[in-house]
Each structure stands twice: as C-alpha cells, then as structure tokens.
Amino acid sequence: MTTKKGDWVRIHSVLMDVGDRAPGVPDDTAKAPYELWDKGFLISDKAEIGDAVEIETITGRKIMGKLLETNPSYDHDFGEFIPEILSIDKQLKEIMGGISQ
C-alpha cells in the first residue's frame, strides 16, 4: 500500500544506540536502545511501509523515522480480566453507602 503526502502515519526510530546511553542509567536501561514511536502527517509525496520518512506531528514537530503503518488505530486496553476486581467493586460500593447497580 502506498502512503501519500498528508496521510496520518506511525513511525519508529532509534534515537540512541546501546553504547551511546548515559553512564548513570540502570543496567537494564543501558542494555536497550533509546527508541521513539510517534504519529504524524507524512511530508513526503509518497512512501511504502519500511521507508525512511519525515512526518509533522500534531504539535508541529518535524521528525524522521521508518514508516510502520498508515492510519494507525489505538489498540490499548486495561489488561486481562481479574475476577477479584468484581468483589472489590461490590465491597467498595457497600462501604460508600450501599450504591448498587
């Protein structure tokens, strides 16, 4: 799929390689590159997934990165279902004055 100028896209770039991290960071942090994922409007006339592109973010910053996807959606959630939360909810409502559903 060809992405065209002005399309909303998501990019990725490595801002700092492992060896470039500050000397005072924790060991687990020092073992990982400093990475950026961001979204914005494609500035180039056209691009394909995997191309190096420049985007303009919603706040007006211009940044470079590898094109990951076009028209990215939000796919976060609040985690797995935890049955104990239901009983906590019920207890809390009773404590707060008998609010029931």
PyRosetta script that sets phi, psi and omega in degrees:
from pyrosetta import init, pose_from_sequence

init()
pose = pose_from_sequence("MTTKKGDWVRIHSVLMDVGDRAPGVPDDTAKAPYELWDKGFLISDKAEIGDAVEIETITGRKIMGKLLETNPSYDHDFGEFIPEILSIDKQLKEIMGGISQ")
pose.set_psi(1, 126.7)
pose.set_omega(1, 177.8)
pose.set_phi(2, -86.2)
pose.set_psi(2, 130.4)
pose.set_omega(2, 176.5)
pose.set_phi(3, -96.7)
pose.set_psi(3, 139.0)
pose.set_omega(3, -176.3)
pose.set_phi(4, -115.2)
pose.set_psi(4, 165.4)
pose.set_omega(4, -178.7)
pose.set_phi(5, -51.9)
pose.set_psi(5, 133.9)
pose.set_omega(5, 178.0)
pose.set_phi(6, 91.2)
pose.set_psi(6, -11.8)
pose.set_omega(6, 178.3)
pose.set_phi(7, -67.9)
pose.set_psi(7, 147.2)
pose.set_omega(7, 176.8)
pose.set_phi(8, -80.3)
pose.set_psi(8, 124.0)
pose.set_omega(8, -174.4)
pose.set_phi(9, -136.7)
pose.set_psi(9, 166.6)
pose.set_omega(9, 174.1)
pose.set_phi(10, -119.5)
pose.set_psi(10, 135.2)
pose.set_omega(10, 179.7)
pose.set_phi(11, -124.0)
pose.set_psi(11, 167.0)
pose.set_omega(11, 176.6)
pose.set_phi(12, -137.5)
pose.set_psi(12, 141.6)
pose.set_omega(12, 172.8)
pose.set_phi(13, -150.7)
pose.set_psi(13, 153.9)
pose.set_omega(13, 175.2)
pose.set_phi(14, -97.9)
pose.set_psi(14, 115.5)
pose.set_omega(14, -177.6)
pose.set_phi(15, -83.6)
pose.set_psi(15, -31.9)
pose.set_omega(15, 179.7)
pose.set_phi(16, -146.0)
pose.set_psi(16, 127.3)
pose.set_omega(16, 175.5)
pose.set_phi(17, -73.9)
pose.set_psi(17, 166.9)
pose.set_omega(17, -177.3)
pose.set_phi(18, -52.5)
pose.set_psi(18, -46.6)
pose.set_omega(18, -177.6)
pose.set_phi(19, -69.7)
pose.set_psi(19, -12.0)
pose.set_omega(19, -177.5)
pose.set_phi(20, -96.9)
pose.set_psi(20, -2.2)
pose.set_omega(20, -178.3)
pose.set_phi(21, -67.4)
pose.set_psi(21, 154.5)
pose.set_omega(21, -179.9)
pose.set_phi(22, -62.4)
pose.set_psi(22, 147.3)
pose.set_omega(22, -176.4)
pose.set_phi(23, -66.3)
pose.set_psi(23, -21.7)
pose.set_omega(23, -175.3)
pose.set_phi(24, -91.2)
pose.set_psi(24, -0.4)
pose.set_omega(24, -177.0)
pose.set_phi(25, -72.8)
pose.set_psi(25, 152.2)
pose.set_omega(25, 177.9)
pose.set_phi(26, -57.4)
pose.set_psi(26, 154.2)
pose.set_omega(26, -176.1)
pose.set_phi(27, -55.3)
pose.set_psi(27, -45.2)
pose.set_omega(27, -177.9)
pose.set_phi(28, -64.9)
pose.set_psi(28, -32.8)
pose.set_omega(28, 176.8)
pose.set_phi(29, -71.6)
pose.set_psi(29, -40.6)
pose.set_omega(29, -178.8)
pose.set_phi(30, -63.8)
pose.set_psi(30, -23.3)
pose.set_omega(30, -178.2)
pose.set_phi(31, -84.7)
pose.set_psi(31, -0.9)
pose.set_omega(31, -177.4)
pose.set_phi(32, -123.0)
pose.set_psi(32, 144.0)
pose.set_omega(32, 175.2)
pose.set_phi(33, -69.6)
pose.set_psi(33, 158.6)
pose.set_omega(33, 176.1)
pose.set_phi(34, -91.1)
pose.set_psi(34, 112.7)
pose.set_omega(34, -171.1)
pose.set_phi(35, -115.4)
pose.set_psi(35, 157.6)
pose.set_omega(35, 179.4)
pose.set_phi(36, -130.2)
pose.set_psi(36, 132.5)
pose.set_omega(36, 167.9)
pose.set_phi(37, -122.2)
pose.set_psi(37, 131.3)
pose.set_omega(37, -179.1)
pose.set_phi(38, -149.8)
pose.set_psi(38, 165.7)
pose.set_omega(38, 179.8)
pose.set_phi(39, -123.0)
pose.set_psi(39, 151.5)
pose.set_omega(39, 178.6)
pose.set_phi(40, -179.5)
pose.set_psi(40, -171.6)
pose.set_omega(40, -178.7)
pose.set_phi(41, -96.1)
pose.set_psi(41, 130.6)
pose.set_omega(41, 179.9)
pose.set_phi(42, -63.8)
pose.set_psi(42, 131.3)
pose.set_omega(42, 179.6)
pose.set_phi(43, -91.6)
pose.set_psi(43, -34.1)
pose.set_omega(43, -180.0)
pose.set_phi(44, -63.5)
pose.set_psi(44, 158.8)
pose.set_omega(44, 177.8)
pose.set_phi(45, -63.8)
pose.set_psi(45, -41.1)
pose.set_omega(45, 177.2)
pose.set_phi(46, -159.2)
pose.set_psi(46, 159.4)
pose.set_omega(46, -179.6)
pose.set_phi(47, -160.1)
pose.set_psi(47, 161.2)
pose.set_omega(47, 175.8)
pose.set_phi(48, -115.4)
pose.set_psi(48, 156.0)
pose.set_omega(48, 175.7)
pose.set_phi(49, -53.0)
pose.set_psi(49, 131.7)
pose.set_omega(49, -179.1)
pose.set_phi(50, 98.2)
pose.set_psi(50, -15.9)
pose.set_omega(50, 178.9)
pose.set_phi(51, -72.7)
pose.set_psi(51, 151.0)
pose.set_omega(51, 170.9)
pose.set_phi(52, -78.4)
pose.set_psi(52, 126.1)
pose.set_omega(52, -175.7)
pose.set_phi(53, -136.2)
pose.set_psi(53, 165.7)
pose.set_omega(53, 172.3)
pose.set_phi(54, -114.3)
pose.set_psi(54, 138.1)
pose.set_omega(54, 178.3)
pose.set_phi(55, -127.0)
pose.set_psi(55, 162.8)
pose.set_omega(55, 170.9)
pose.set_phi(56, -115.5)
pose.set_psi(56, 120.4)
pose.set_omega(56, -178.4)
pose.set_phi(57, -73.3)
pose.set_psi(57, 170.7)
pose.set_omega(57, -179.4)
pose.set_phi(58, -62.2)
pose.set_psi(58, -22.8)
pose.set_omega(58, 178.5)
pose.set_phi(59, -93.1)
pose.set_psi(59, 2.3)
pose.set_omega(59, 175.7)
pose.set_phi(60, 95.4)
pose.set_psi(60, -1.2)
pose.set_omega(60, 176.8)
pose.set_phi(61, -71.7)
pose.set_psi(61, 144.4)
pose.set_omega(61, 174.5)
pose.set_phi(62, -109.0)
pose.set_psi(62, 122.3)
pose.set_omega(62, -177.5)
pose.set_phi(63, -137.3)
pose.set_psi(63, 156.4)
pose.set_omega(63, -178.9)
pose.set_phi(64, -106.1)
pose.set_psi(64, 152.7)
pose.set_omega(64, 175.3)
pose.set_phi(65, -179.7)
pose.set_psi(65, 178.3)
pose.set_omega(65, 178.2)
pose.set_phi(66, -88.4)
pose.set_psi(66, 128.8)
pose.set_omega(66, -178.6)
pose.set_phi(67, -66.9)
pose.set_psi(67, 121.7)
pose.set_omega(67, -179.9)
pose.set_phi(68, -100.3)
pose.set_psi(68, -45.0)
pose.set_omega(68, -178.5)
pose.set_phi(69, -159.3)
pose.set_psi(69, 157.2)
pose.set_omega(69, 177.3)
pose.set_phi(70, -105.9)
pose.set_psi(70, 140.3)
pose.set_omega(70, -177.9)
pose.set_phi(71, 51.7)
pose.set_psi(71, 56.3)
pose.set_omega(71, -178.7)
pose.set_phi(72, -65.1)
pose.set_psi(72, 145.4)
pose.set_omega(72, 178.2)
pose.set_phi(73, -108.6)
pose.set_psi(73, 165.7)
pose.set_omega(73, 175.5)
pose.set_phi(74, -84.9)
pose.set_psi(74, 129.4)
pose.set_omega(74, -178.0)
pose.set_phi(75, -131.2)
pose.set_psi(75, 25.5)
pose.set_omega(75, 178.7)
pose.set_phi(76, -83.2)
pose.set_psi(76, 161.5)
pose.set_omega(76, 175.4)
pose.set_phi(77, -144.7)
pose.set_psi(77, -171.4)
pose.set_omega(77, -177.9)
pose.set_phi(78, -106.5)
pose.set_psi(78, 22.8)
pose.set_omega(78, 175.2)
pose.set_phi(79, 92.1)
pose.set_psi(79, -175.5)
pose.set_omega(79, -178.9)
pose.set_phi(80, -72.1)
pose.set_psi(80, 156.4)
pose.set_omega(80, 176.3)
pose.set_phi(81, -66.8)
pose.set_psi(81, 132.7)
pose.set_omega(81, 178.3)
pose.set_phi(82, -122.3)
pose.set_psi(82, 108.3)
pose.set_omega(82, -175.3)
pose.set_phi(83, -56.2)
pose.set_psi(83, -34.4)
pose.set_omega(83, -178.3)
pose.set_phi(84, -61.2)
pose.set_psi(84, -26.7)
pose.set_omega(84, 179.9)
pose.set_phi(85, -62.6)
pose.set_psi(85, -33.5)
pose.set_omega(85, 178.4)
pose.set_phi(86, -62.6)
pose.set_psi(86, -43.1)
pose.set_omega(86, 179.5)
pose.set_phi(87, -70.5)
pose.set_psi(87, -35.6)
pose.set_omega(87, 176.5)
pose.set_phi(88, -62.9)
pose.set_psi(88, -42.6)
pose.set_omega(88, 178.3)
pose.set_phi(89, -58.6)
pose.set_psi(89, -46.4)
pose.set_omega(89, -179.5)
pose.set_phi(90, -63.6)
pose.set_psi(90, -44.9)
pose.set_omega(90, 179.4)
pose.set_phi(91, -62.9)
pose.set_psi(91, -43.1)
pose.set_omega(91, -179.3)
pose.set_phi(92, -62.0)
pose.set_psi(92, -43.0)
pose.set_omega(92, 179.1)
pose.set_phi(93, -63.4)
pose.set_psi(93, -37.7)
pose.set_omega(93, 177.4)
pose.set_phi(94, -65.8)
pose.set_psi(94, -42.6)
pose.set_omega(94, 179.2)
pose.set_phi(95, -62.1)
pose.set_psi(95, -35.8)
pose.set_omega(95, -175.6)
pose.set_phi(96, -84.4)
pose.set_psi(96, 10.2)
pose.set_omega(96, 174.2)
pose.set_phi(97, 115.8)
pose.set_psi(97, 24.1)
pose.set_omega(97, 174.3)
pose.set_phi(98, 77.4)
pose.set_psi(98, 23.2)
pose.set_omega(98, 177.3)
pose.set_phi(99, -64.1)
pose.set_psi(99, 125.7)
pose.set_omega(99, 179.2)
pose.set_phi(100, -126.0)
pose.set_psi(100, 165.1)
pose.set_omega(100, 179.9)
pose.set_phi(101, -96.5)
pose.dump_pdb("model.pdb")
